[in-house]
C-alpha cells in the first residue's frame, strides 16, 4: 500500500506542476480558484504523509516548498501570474492535509494505548 501512496504522491505533484505552469487555456477549471488550490495541496499533503509516514518535516518541506516554488515559477510564464494569496492558500491546504493524517495517527495511537492498558 505504501508503494501506491508513493506513486500517487509524486504523480499528484507532477499533475499539480503541470496544471500550475501550463498555459491558462489548458488549465481545467472545476471549482472556484482558491478551492481548487486548497484541495490540490490538501490531497498532496495527505498522500505524501501516507507515503512517508515518519518524515513529517521532509513532507512539509516538499509540500510547502512546491507551493512557493510553483507560485514563483508562474511569474516566468507569459500568461500566468504568481499571487501571494494563491501561494498562501496552497500552503494552507498542504499543511491541513498533512495535519489531518498526523493528528488521526496520534488519536488512533492514544486510543489503542487505552484499549491495551485496560485489557
C-alpha positions as CSV (number, residue, x, y, z in Angstrom):
1,X,0.0,0.0,0.0
2,X,2.9,2.3,0.7
3,X,4.1,1.9,-2.9
4,X,0.7,3.0,-4.1
5,X,0.9,6.2,-2.0
6,X,4.5,6.9,-3.1
7,X,3.4,6.7,-6.7
8,X,0.2,8.7,-6.1
9,X,2.1,11.4,-4.2
10,X,4.7,12.0,-6.9
11,X,2.1,11.7,-9.7
12,X,-0.1,14.2,-7.9
13,X,2.9,16.6,-7.6
14,X,3.6,16.2,-11.3
15,X,-0.1,16.9,-12.1
16,X,-0.2,20.0,-9.9
17,X,3.0,21.2,-11.5
18,X,1.5,20.8,-15.0
19,X,-1.7,22.5,-14.1
20,X,0.1,25.3,-12.3
21,X,2.5,26.1,-15.1
22,X,0.5,25.2,-18.2
23,X,-1.0,27.9,-20.4
24,X,-4.1,29.2,-18.8
25,X,-6.4,27.9,-21.6
26,X,-5.0,24.3,-21.0
27,X,-5.9,24.5,-17.3
28,X,-9.1,22.7,-16.3
29,X,-11.5,24.6,-14.0
30,X,-13.8,22.5,-11.9
31,X,-14.4,24.8,-8.9
32,X,-13.6,28.3,-7.6
33,X,-9.9,29.1,-7.9
34,X,-8.9,29.1,-4.2
35,X,-10.9,26.0,-3.5
36,X,-9.0,24.2,-6.3
37,X,-5.7,25.4,-4.9
38,X,-6.5,24.4,-1.4
39,X,-7.9,21.0,-2.4
40,X,-5.0,20.1,-4.7
41,X,-2.4,20.8,-2.0
42,X,-4.6,19.2,0.8
43,X,-4.6,16.0,-1.2
44,X,-0.9,16.3,-2.0
45,X,0.0,16.7,1.7
46,X,-2.4,13.9,2.7
47,X,-1.0,11.4,0.2
48,X,2.7,12.3,1.0
49,X,2.1,11.7,4.7
50,X,0.6,8.3,3.9
51,X,3.6,7.5,1.7
52,X,6.3,8.8,4.1
53,X,4.7,8.3,7.4
54,X,7.7,9.0,9.6
55,X,9.1,12.0,7.8
56,X,6.7,14.9,8.6
57,X,9.4,17.6,8.3
58,X,10.5,16.3,4.9
59,X,6.9,16.1,3.7
60,X,6.2,19.7,4.9
61,X,9.3,21.0,3.1
62,X,8.3,19.2,-0.1
63,X,4.6,20.4,0.0
64,X,5.2,23.9,1.3
65,X,8.3,24.3,-0.9
66,X,6.5,23.2,-4.0
67,X,3.6,25.6,-3.3
68,X,6.1,28.5,-3.0
69,X,8.3,27.5,-5.9
70,X,5.4,26.8,-8.3
71,X,3.8,30.1,-7.4
72,X,7.1,31.9,-8.1
73,X,7.6,30.0,-11.4
74,X,4.3,31.4,-12.6
75,X,6.0,34.7,-12.8
76,X,8.1,33.3,-15.6
77,X,5.2,32.2,-17.7
78,X,3.7,34.7,-20.2
79,X,0.0,34.1,-19.4
80,X,0.1,33.3,-15.7
81,X,1.0,35.3,-12.6
82,X,2.2,34.5,-9.2
83,X,0.0,35.7,-6.4
84,X,0.7,35.9,-2.7
85,X,-2.8,34.9,-1.7
86,X,-2.8,31.9,-4.1
87,X,0.5,30.8,-2.5
88,X,-0.9,31.1,1.0
89,X,-4.0,29.1,0.1
90,X,-1.8,26.4,-1.4
91,X,0.4,26.3,1.7
92,X,-2.7,26.2,4.0
93,X,-4.1,23.3,2.0
94,X,-0.9,21.3,2.2
95,X,-0.4,21.9,5.9
96,X,-4.1,20.9,6.6
97,X,-3.7,17.7,4.5
98,X,-0.5,16.8,6.5
99,X,-2.1,17.7,9.8
100,X,-5.3,15.6,9.2
101,X,-3.3,12.4,8.8
102,X,-0.7,13.2,11.5
103,X,-3.5,14.1,14.1
104,X,-5.5,11.0,13.1
105,X,-2.5,8.8,13.8
106,X,-1.9,10.4,17.2
107,X,-5.6,9.9,18.1
108,X,-5.5,6.2,16.9
109,X,-2.3,5.6,18.8
110,X,-3.8,7.0,22.0
111,X,-7.0,5.1,21.6
112,X,-5.1,1.8,21.0
113,X,-2.9,2.5,24.1
114,X,-6.0,3.0,26.3
115,X,-7.5,-0.3,24.9
116,X,-4.4,-2.2,25.5
117,X,-3.8,-0.8,29.0
118,X,-7.4,-1.8,30.0
119,X,-7.3,-5.2,28.5
